[in-house]
Amino acid sequence: MRAWGLGAKRELWTADTDALSLSAYTLLSRIGDAGWRQDTSRVALAYSHEGAGPLGWHVNLGHERDHRAGHGSTVWGLAGQYDGPAGLTPVLEAYGDDREPPWWNAGLRWRALPGRLQFDVAYGRQLSGSAPSLLTVGLKLSL
């Protein structure tokens, strides 16, 4: 399966080291020779705290619609990050929904142009007997 995602994020409130934002995205996927189809759509509220030091954490709660399965679910996430040298940020997170076992994820972000261009790579596994895994590579461009 191949997939592409498109998302947007808007800050609703910010104060010193805290922020509340609204995010939305949609994921398009292609299986085999079939054409591209809308797979999932999500909207979520996220609260972020980035302290005076290099540590930060994020929590989010939202709703996701699985267009292929025809149902929706409540989604959640909790992440911690460390802003390291040279624009490198290791990230650990746990996330999931109300329909299946949660996932863990470990990743690395590189802020090539801080506030404008970011690259990331992450690997995660689901906490279940069959333990599916996921490798993602991403690009974030802020306009």
Long-range contacts (C-beta under 8 A, 24 or more apart in sequence): 1-29, 1-30, 1-31, 2-29, 2-30, 3-27, 3-28, 3-29, 3-30, 3-39, 4-28, 4-29, 4-36, 9-46, 17-49, 17-50, 17-51, 17-52, 18-47, 18-48, 18-49, 19-47, 19-48, 20-45, 20-46, 20-47, 20-48, 21-45, 21-46, 21-48, 22-46, 23-60, 23-62, 37-67, 37-68, 38-67, 39-66, 39-67, 39-68, 40-64, 40-65, 40-66, 40-67, 41-65, 41-67, 42-75, 44-75, 44-77, 50-83, 54-82, 54-83, 54-84, 55-80, 55-81, 55-82, 55-83, 56-80, 56-81, 56-83, 57-81, 64-97, 71-99, 73-97, 73-98, 73-99, 74-98, 81-109, 86-110, 87-111, 87-112, 87-114, 91-122, 100-126, 100-128, 101-126, 101-127, 101-128, 102-126, 102-127, 103-127, 103-134, 105-134, 107-136, 115-142, 116-141, 116-142, 117-141, 117-142, 118-142
